[in-house]
């Protein structure tokens, strides 16, 4: 059980000086053991020197170099003891701003033999990256895209059509996260107002003079600031841009085999890697995810899932001989022509993950970076079979007795 008597001090890990006692003319008040974001910002300002610029109802802080000092202040109250919350939590809750690098673009290409569950993994991975990391994700079914292209299998027409689809998605600016990263820079010179003030002034038709803030019309000003997605109190907290991820997979692996984006041979993988690396303006990083399954129970579970989607059969219903025969035929045809990711050094320059039997073994190569490692971690625990999940609550706490939520109270006698 953790207590609030001696909570860990994150300042020690951050190599920051301890907070001094805050003194007024009449009383001395000890600062809280765990610093708030605003207190950390005060420490940084004391070291670097900053100024505060008011924009109507909003305040923004700038360092001596003119850069915006962004920090999350909306959760500072959770760490302070109050009359209603005398036992606050010692550590702030996680925020979207720590979700990873901003604006990184990835293209994930799922490869492997038929009936290994690649569409299942693609959809699960899409939900995970979108929900937990704030990434904007789009699924590209190679069969569906090639059907819209209309070219012959494996043609340059199909390949270029797919690449155009990927570029359109990557370069789109429709999401709130992406718009947030297009905010005018808030640099300020000593000679005049910030670019943001100038932008708001231009929108209002009241361009401010030097060292003046936009005048009047607070409601209209607030609307403009909202549109620009700049709010001092942490507009970026929820609209953080954790990048864009395009996930490529084939719903019919055998039909899509010849397509250049299928990654079914060394030549096709090399071509896709060179195409993306050659487009520096796009700046997308390619990762291959090969799904390898040789356990009979997993293969059977995948086949049952496919039969349920087709016929509505129950999970424990035996597979028909026709389904087993079709499966074996498809796999044998594909195995004759498919080339797995090579570990002989010829593809060591590619970024890839080998997912073997859904987490029994995971092999990674050139997977450096926050979001990449989160992808590898997620794939190591994904599974296609039903699992039982047990949820357990803690014992009754003192706040439970009082009907309060949050904080870090001890257990009650009953708890």
C-alpha positions, 0 to 999 in steps of 0.5 A, a space after each residue: 500500500 502506498 501512502 502520502 506520508 513520503 511520496 516519491 519526489 520526481 524532482 530527483 529523477 529530473 535533476 531539478 533543485 528541491 522546491 524551497 519553502 514558500 514564504 509570505 509576510 505572515 505565514 510559511 507554507 510548505 510546497 507539496 511534496 510532488 511538484 505541479 507542472 506550473 511549479 516545474 515551469 517556474 523553476 525553468 523560468 527562473 533558470 532561463 528567464 521568460 515573459 508572459 504575454 496576454 492574449 485577451 483571456 489567454 496567457 502564453 509564456 515565452 522564453 528569452 529566446 522567443 519560444 513557447 513554453 508549453 506545459 500541462 497545467 489543467 491537472 495541477 489541482 489533482 496534486 494539491 491538498 484541499 478541503 474536499 480532497 485532503 489526500 491527493 494523489 502523488 503522481 498526475 494521471 497520464 496525458 496524451 502529450 506523452 504519447 510519443 513523437 509528434 507527426 511521425 509517419 509510418 506505413 505498416 505492411 502485413 505479410 505472411 501465409 493465408 489464414 494467419 489472421 492478418 486482417 484481424 491484426 490490422 484492425 486490432 492494431 488500428 484501434 490500439 494506435 488510434 485510441 491509446 496513442 492518438 495516431 491517425 490510422 487508415 486501413 488499406 485492403 490491397 484487394 479493395 484498392 487494386 479493384 478500384 485501380 482496375 489495372 492487371 495484377 502486379 502492374 505499375 498502374 496498381 502500384 502507383 494508384 496505391 501510392 497515391 492513396 497513401 500520399 493523399 492520406 498522409 498529406 491530408 489535414 482534416 484531423 484536429 490533431 494535424 490542424 493543431 500542429 499547423 498553428 502559427 509559430 508564437 515567436 516574438 521579437 522585442 519589436 512587435 507582437 507575436 505572430 499569433 496576435 497578428 493572426 488573431 488581429 488580422 482575423 478580427 480586422 484589428 491589427 494590434 500595434 507593437 506591444 499591444 494585444 488585440 482589442 475588444 470583442 472577447 467572444 470573437 477573439 475566443 472563437 478565433 483562438 479556438 479555431 487556431 487551436 491555441 489555448 494557454 491552458 493546454 489545448 495540445 493536451 488532447 489534440 496531440 499529433 502522434 503521427 499517421 499510420 497507414 496499415 496495408 493488408 490483403 483480405 485475399 492473400 493469394 489474389 494479391 500475391 503479385 501486387 508490388 505492395 503485397 511484400 510477398 517477395 524480396 524484390 517487392 519488399 525492396 521496391 516498396 522500401 525504395 519508393 517510400 525512402 525516395 519520397 523525402 517530402 512524404 517522410 514515411 517509414 516502412 515496417 513489415 510485419 510478418 505473421 508466422 503460425 505453425 501451431 495447429 490450434 491457432 490455425 484451427 481458431 483462425 479457420 473457425 473465425 472465418 467460417 463463423 463470419 461466412 456461415 454464422 457457425 458456432 465457435 465449437 462447431 467442427 470444421 467441414 472437410 471442404 473448408 479444411 481441403 480449401 485451406 490446405 490447397 491455398 496454403 500449398 499454392 502460396 508456400 511454393 511462391 512466397 518468400 519469407 523475410 530473410 535473416 541472412 543479412 540481405 534484408 537487415 536494412 529493413 525495419 520488420 517484426 516477425 510475429 511467431 505464433 501470436 506472441 510465442 516469439 517476436 523478432 524485431 529488426 531496426 525497430 527504433 523509436 517510441 511508437 515502433 516499440 509500442 507496436 512490437 509490445 502490442 503485437 507480443 500480447 495480441 491473440 486470436 482466441 477467446 480469453 477470460 478476463 478477471 476484473 478486481 477492485 481494491 477494498 473499500 477506501 475512506 473516500 469510498 465511505 464518503 462517496 468521493 472519487 480519486 485521491 490516494 486515501 487509505 483503506 477503511 476498516 471494512 476495506 
